[in-house]
Amino acid sequence: MNREIEYWVATSAIPGVGTATFSYLLKHFKTLKKFWLADRREIEKLKIPQKTKEVIVSFRERNDPKIYLDKVHSLGIKCISLPDRDYPANLKTVGDAPPVLYVKGAILPQDDLAVAVVGSRNATIYGRQVTEKLVFDLVKNGLTVVSGLARGIDSVAHRMALESGGRTVAVLGCGVDLVYPPENRKLAEEIAKNGAVVSEFPLGFPPVQSNFAARNRIISGLSLGVLVTEAAIDSGSMITAGCAAEQGREVFAVPGPITGKYSEGTNGLLKEGVHPVTSALDILQVLDIERRARQLETVNIKLETRDPEQQKILSVLDGEAKHIDVIVREVGMPVEKVSATLSLMELSGFLKNYGSGMWGK
């Protein structure tokens, strides 16, 4: 586990500190504990907006990282940071992956085999029927269903996944201590028992409109592909499909009536060349689920190395990711040697490069 988790969580909770600023702070200070303890003069030297500097200083004066994390835990919420081993593998490959995820419930390794199912908030009878059928078949083939807990298709997808005995993950555009829309509170509780409710937003963060575009990239990022079952041309589901394409995920769409407003988006996607879906088999074949399932079974096989320098690096990275400068200091090797060894270990599959100088297992 990330030994700096309280500083990661507290830093991610600072208003105005998004993924890019978070990455900059980590790169600048090497550790977030150093950032948290830096005096005002050091903060003023940072190459970030003046308003953000003022917010940082004010937030640090009013909050203690350990107390904040204890408060999160007291609400039954778990925090997973990017260097942690249990951070979702699919999401970790996204360039702007959230540094911290707030989780109610549990994200399991089997959730790597996931498909996002999204669609219109104003679901038609047709949209509900095809969503229920496809989700039922996807779950029976071992897939986790990811969606956004919104009204309409999202809610249908979550409920059918649960009713089918499967797992589902809901991604919120607000803090996980809140639920939006409020009528889905009970559904969120059920999801937490059979999957997870997740968000990158800190406690109490309201469901403002600008949050949902950011939320959509997490929905697609957690998944191998995104299925749009019904959507208007200018809907949030189309944004999620766009996020999926940018992330290198597969995009699927269900054809709909040419006279239906809420089929304009899906039919438009089909014109652009996404995968048409009339049965779950269409998705299973494109994603090659059988092969992926076999890979998942072997992913936890422990790798071993007899190289003494690699062993030394592995020993200081036991259970957490660290910045290369910290690794150099702890192993007592020249930075050039450490850098070369890290690159070799990455090629061999022993380590992962998380970016911004961070390395871990």
Sequence and secondary structure as in RCSB ss.txt:
>XXXX:A:sequence
MNREIEYWVATSAIPGVGTATFSYLLKHFKTLKKFWLADRREIEKLKIPQKTKEVIVSFRERNDPKIYLDKVHSL
GIKCISLPDRDYPANLKTVGDAPPVLYVKGAILPQDDLAVAVVGSRNATIYGRQVTEKLVFDLVKNGLTVVSGLA
RGIDSVAHRMALESGGRTVAVLGCGVDLVYPPENRKLAEEIAKNGAVVSEFPLGFPPVQSNFAARNRIISGLSLG
VLVTEAAIDSGSMITAGCAAEQGREVFAVPGPITGKYSEGTNGLLKEGVHPVTSALDILQVLDIERRARQLETVN
IKLETRDPEQQKILSVLDGEAKHIDVIVREVGMPVEKVSATLSLMELSGFLKNYGSGMWGK
>XXXX:A:secstr
  TTHHHHHHHHTSTT  HHHHHHHHHHHSSHHHHHH  HHHHHTSSS HHHHHHHHHHHHH  HHHHHHHHHHT
T EEEETTSTTS HHHHTSTT  SEEEEEE   GGGGSEEEEEE SS  HHHHHHHHHHHHHHHHTT EEEE   
TTHHHHHHHHHHHTT  EEEE SS TTS SSGGGHHHHHHHHHSEEEEESS TT    THHHHHHHHHHHHTSSE
EEEEE  TTSHHHHHHHHHHHTT EEEE    TT GGGHHHHHHHHTT EE SSHHHHHHHHTHHHHHHHHHHTT
       HHHHHHHHHTTTS EEHHHHHHHHT  HHHHHHHHHHHHHHTS EEEETTEEE 
